[in-house]
Amino acid sequence: MRTVTTLRTVALLTSAALLTALFLRAEDAGLPSGEFRIQLPLGISAEIWSYFVPRDNPMTAAKVELGRRLFFDKRLSVDGSVSCATCHNPKLAYTDARVRAEGVYGRRGVRNTPTLLNAMFQSGQFHDGRALSLEAQAKLPLINPLEMGNESHLQLVARLQSIPEYSANFLQVFHHPATIEALSKAIAAFERTLVSGNSPFDRFTAGDKDAMGEAAQRGFAVFRGRGRCSVCHAFNEAFPFFSDRTYRNTGVSGNSAVFEPLAIQARELVRRTSPAAGLQQLAQKEGASELGRFLVTGHSLDIGAFKIPSLRDVELTAPYFHDGSAKTLADVLHFYIQGGKSSFNRDWEVQGISLTEGEQSDLIEFLKSLTSDDTRRMSNYESRNLSVVSGP
């Protein structure tokens, strides 16, 4: 374990399992400030963690504790039925195990819920990267009618200011009343404690040659070799998250019957002198979410492109793809062995490959070796600290 120390203090967590589930608790009543320390799991260096903590939102124990409370509090939603943890459940590796997310009043979202584990290291948040930071991401679900349903950030802030403990906590942590900026910084600070490592693969690469079985080791060779998985899911010691942090169209959008006509319209928009207004109109059409990164950038190469996710803990985050169309890891392999779905703008590097049943089985064993022991334990971990606040 490596230790990162910032400007304020609180006792170290006793295990990385508690790190991903709880972080370092400040005292419930007073939220005392102090030197903040975090135990990082094997495989995640102190240097890379520190690099991804923004200077305008330094970590403090009190801020992280406030963010944790907000994360599990259903009162952040308009009807008191949904918290951040509803879709990002610690017992489900910070996902919800649904094909598509479900928000207030049972409304269903348009995409699958990604995990928050190691989200701090991503190039952008959401499947299309429309939020550049955890702080920016935290604001959007709050006012999304399909998620937490508030009419405005002001409505939510007024609600928080009416809750005595939050009123006091924001003053103590930020030295001013609650604001949407402060709320997003607190939640983001908590999310930066959701760091996952300490997998059999991490122990294997650290020198424990018994940490991975022979099947997983063979699978790693397939992953880097004939399987061509590392073309997108790159791994190196400096950035050990099995993602090249790009956005690609792997053909998944082709699962939607409306994608092709929408993609043609998107391409026509790009040819116009001023496509911005048309882009906004296109984004309102049914199924437009399948256009992916294009709705963010307006670039034709981004039509149908989505973020290449990390593969850490992938065993625990089914169903897969942005549309939740793959139920199992075997389904994912089958999709790529076939060369993805033939569709408009599919990435040229997504090509069919020939793998034996044994190679496919070995590859799945390797993917399972990326599951953190701590996250696996956390998935079954129960604590009063993870209870979701539901009352006024």
Number of C-alpha atoms within 10 A of each C-alpha: 15 13 13 15 14 16 13 16 18 19 14 15 17 10 14 26 25 18 23 27 27 21 26 26 18 21 13 10 8 12 19 18 18 16 14 21 22 25 22 25 24 19 22 22 19 17 11 13 18 15 10 13 16 12 9 7 14 15 27 26 30 30 29 28 26 25 22 26 20 24 25 23 22 23 21 24 23 22 13 16 18 26 26 24 21 20 23 22 20 25 20 19 28 25 24 24 22 17 22 19 23 22 23 20 15 12 14 15 16 19 19 25 28 26 25 20 24 20 22 21 22 22 16 20 22 21 22 25 21 16 18 13 20 23 23 16 19 22 18 14 17 24 18 17 18 19 25 27 21 20 13 12 16 12 12 21 16 12 17 21 16 11 11 9 12 18 16 17 21 22 12 17 22 16 10 13 17 22 18 16 13 19 23 19 26 29 26 27 28 25 24 22 24 26 26 29 29 22 25 24 28 22 18 16 14 12 10 12 14 10 18 22 17 14 17 23 20 18 24 22 17 20 22 15 12 12 22 16 19 16 16 19 20 18 17 9 10 11 15 20 24 20 22 19 19 16 24 24 28 26 21 24 31 20 15 12 10 16 23 19 10 23 23 13 14 24 17 13 20 16 10 10 7 10 14 13 9 15 19 11 10 20 18 10 11 12 16 20 22 29 26 24 25 25 23 15 15 18 14 19 17 22 28 32 27 25 24 23 23 23 19 25 22 20 21 20 22 23 26 22 23 25 20 21 17 19 16 15 21 13 14 17 20 17 17 18 17 14 19 22 18 17 19 18 22 24 19 10 13 22 16 14 14 12 16 9 9 12 19 21 18 23 27 21 21 25 20 22 27 24 23 26 18 21 30 18 14 21 18 11 15 13 8 6 12 18 12 19 17 14 8 9
